[in-house]
Amino acid sequence: MKKIVLSLGGSVLVPSLESNNISRYVSVLKKVAENCRIFIVVGGGGEARRYIRVARDLGAGEAAADELGIMVTRLNARLLIAGLGDAAYPRVAENYTEAQEFAQAKKIVVMGGITPAQTTDAVSAVLAESVGADLLINATSVNGIYSADPKKDAGAVKHERLTPQELLDIITGARMNAGANIVLDIVAGKVIERSGIPLLVLDGRDPENLYRAIVEGVYSGTVVSRESSNPLLS
């Protein structure tokens, strides 16, 4: 059975506690789990950035702010597990070894952040490499990888397909402060390059996009792969 690691952006799952999309994702993830083994890494989203902002205002350094962000990602992960019920392993994995151990129960494994100065996208890339995933999916608040931030630059061009090296060229030099909101961090890019695991970046604001991509092989997003074939159909 195909193994898929899903990097689920906090901005799409829990933009705020009041406007969370957990129930919408739960129904889709349960259906997807019938077709493949799923590992999910949940981001911090707006709630994490709120905590980080307050911590900085109080004089906390970047490492302390990162630790707060990690705590929020794990809270978001716990909420997702609560929604998934018996479909998920009942604990949040706090490292890669635990994720592999939990997967032996053949349930959805959910985790949050692990290491300061790394985004949950980096965690998902390392997790994908650790478990030998067939595909890494990044469900975020944009519909692919662009030449610039499409929310700030109207002239940004969407990439349909990139090589791992081209992805690295785009993200190199991006700032890595706590709470940074960029397409991927440099660690994720380098792990994707060395592992050769295909990456699909898609719009996660509609959970059905995830179902169509995994189950039907139909998507609108950006594929990062060494190969020219569709990784969802292989």
C-alpha positions in Angstrom: 0.0 0.0 0.0 1.4 3.4 -1.0 2.8 5.6 1.8 2.0 9.3 1.7 3.2 12.0 4.1 0.9 15.0 4.2 2.2 18.4 5.4 -1.0 20.0 6.4 -0.6 23.7 6.8 -2.0 25.2 10.0 -3.3 28.1 8.0 -5.7 25.8 6.2 -6.5 23.4 9.0 -6.7 25.8 12.0 -6.5 29.4 10.7 -8.1 30.2 14.1 -9.7 28.0 16.6 -13.1 29.5 15.8 -12.8 29.0 12.0 -11.0 25.6 12.0 -11.5 23.1 9.1 -10.9 20.0 11.1 -14.3 18.4 10.5 -14.0 18.9 6.8 -10.6 17.3 6.7 -11.6 14.4 8.9 -14.2 13.1 6.4 -11.7 13.3 3.5 -8.8 11.8 5.4 -10.8 8.8 6.5 -11.7 8.1 2.8 -8.1 8.6 1.7 -6.8 6.2 4.4 -8.8 3.4 2.7 -6.4 3.7 -0.2 -3.0 4.4 1.3 -1.0 4.7 4.5 -1.1 8.3 5.8 1.3 10.2 8.0 0.3 13.8 8.7 2.4 16.7 10.0 0.3 19.6 11.2 1.5 23.2 11.1 0.8 26.0 13.7 -1.1 28.5 11.5 -2.5 31.7 12.8 -2.7 30.6 16.4 1.1 29.8 16.5 1.9 33.1 15.0 -0.2 34.9 17.6 1.8 33.2 20.4 5.1 33.9 18.7 4.2 37.6 18.3 3.3 37.9 21.9 6.5 36.1 23.0 8.6 38.5 21.0 6.8 41.5 22.4 7.7 40.1 25.9 11.4 39.9 24.9 11.6 36.2 24.1 14.4 35.1 21.7 13.8 33.2 18.5 14.5 29.8 20.0 11.9 30.4 22.8 9.4 31.6 20.2 10.0 28.5 18.1 9.4 26.3 21.1 6.0 28.0 21.6 5.2 27.4 18.0 6.0 23.7 18.3 3.7 23.4 21.2 0.8 24.9 19.2 1.5 22.6 16.2 1.1 19.7 18.7 -2.1 21.1 20.0 -3.4 21.3 16.5 -2.3 17.8 15.9 -4.2 16.7 19.0 -7.4 18.3 17.8 -7.1 16.5 14.5 -6.6 13.2 16.3 -9.7 13.9 18.3 -11.6 14.5 15.2 -10.3 11.3 13.4 -11.2 9.1 16.4 -10.4 5.4 15.9 -8.9 6.1 12.4 -5.9 7.7 14.0 -3.3 6.6 16.5 -4.3 8.2 19.7 -1.1 10.0 20.5 0.8 12.8 18.8 4.2 11.4 17.6 6.9 13.7 19.0 9.8 12.3 16.9 10.4 10.2 13.8 11.0 6.9 15.7 7.6 7.3 17.4 5.9 8.0 14.1 7.3 4.7 12.7 6.3 2.8 15.8 2.8 4.2 15.8 2.4 3.3 12.1 2.6 -0.4 13.0 -1.0 0.0 14.3 -2.0 0.7 10.7 -3.8 3.9 11.6 -3.3 7.5 10.5 -0.2 8.9 12.3 -0.3 12.6 13.3 2.5 14.8 14.5 3.5 18.5 14.8 6.8 20.3 15.0 10.0 18.8 16.4 13.0 21.1 16.1 13.4 24.9 16.5 14.3 26.8 13.3 12.6 24.2 11.2 9.1 24.4 9.7 6.7 21.5 9.8 7.4 21.2 6.1 10.9 20.3 7.0 9.6 17.8 9.5 7.3 16.3 6.9 10.2 15.9 4.4 12.4 14.1 7.0 9.5 12.0 8.0 8.9 11.0 4.4 12.5 10.0 4.1 12.4 8.1 7.4 9.3 6.0 6.5 10.2 5.5 2.8 7.2 7.5 1.6 6.1 7.2 -2.1 4.9 10.8 -2.1 5.0 14.0 0.0 2.1 16.3 -0.3 2.1 19.9 1.0 -1.4 21.2 1.5 -1.1 24.9 1.9 -3.0 28.2 1.3 -1.9 28.7 -2.3 -2.4 26.4 -5.3 1.2 25.7 -6.0 4.7 27.1 -6.0 5.2 30.5 -7.6 8.1 32.6 -8.7 7.2 35.1 -5.9 4.6 35.4 -3.2 1.3 35.5 -5.2 -0.4 37.3 -2.3 2.0 40.2 -2.6 3.1 40.1 -6.2 0.5 40.2 -8.9 3.1 39.2 -11.5 4.1 36.0 -9.7 4.1 33.0 -12.1 3.0 29.5 -11.0 5.3 26.6 -11.7 3.6 23.4 -12.9 6.7 21.3 -12.5 10.1 21.8 -10.9 13.2 19.7 -10.3 14.4 19.5 -6.7 17.3 21.8 -7.7 14.9 24.4 -9.2 12.9 24.3 -5.9 16.1 24.9 -3.9 17.0 27.9 -6.2 13.6 29.4 -5.3 13.8 29.0 -1.5 17.5 29.8 -1.1 18.0 32.9 0.9 14.5 33.0 2.5 14.5 34.2 6.1 14.0 31.5 8.7 12.7 33.4 11.7 10.1 31.7 14.0 6.7 31.7 12.3 8.1 32.4 8.9 5.5 31.7 6.2 7.4 30.6 3.0 6.8 27.9 0.5 9.3 25.5 2.1 12.3 25.9 4.2 15.8 25.1 3.0 16.0 21.9 5.1 12.8 20.6 3.4 14.2 21.4 0.0 17.5 19.7 0.6 15.8 16.5 2.0 13.5 16.4 -1.0 16.6 16.7 -3.3 18.6 13.9 -1.6 15.7 11.5 -1.1 14.2 11.8 -4.5 10.7 11.6 -3.0 8.2 13.4 -5.3 6.5 16.5 -3.8 3.1 17.8 -4.7 2.1 21.3 -3.5 -1.6 21.9 -3.8 -4.3 24.2 -2.4 -5.4 22.7 0.9 -8.2 25.2 1.6 -10.5 22.7 -0.1 -10.0 19.3 1.4 -11.5 17.6 -1.7 -8.4 18.7 -3.6 -6.5 16.2 -1.5 -8.9 13.4 -2.2 -8.9 14.0 -6.0 -5.1 14.1 -6.1 -4.5 10.9 -4.1 -7.5 8.8 -5.1 -8.2 10.0 -8.7 -4.7 11.3 -9.7 -6.2 14.7 -10.7 -4.7 17.8 -9.2 -3.9 21.5 -9.8 -0.7 22.4 -8.2 3.1 22.0 -8.5 5.0 18.8 -8.8 8.6 18.6 -7.7 10.2 15.5 -9.1 13.3 14.2 -10.8 11.0 12.3 -13.2 8.7 13.7 -15.8 5.9 11.1 -15.1 2.9 11.8 -12.8 3.9 10.5 -9.3 0.3 10.1 -8.4 -0.3 7.6 -11.2 2.8 5.5 -10.7 
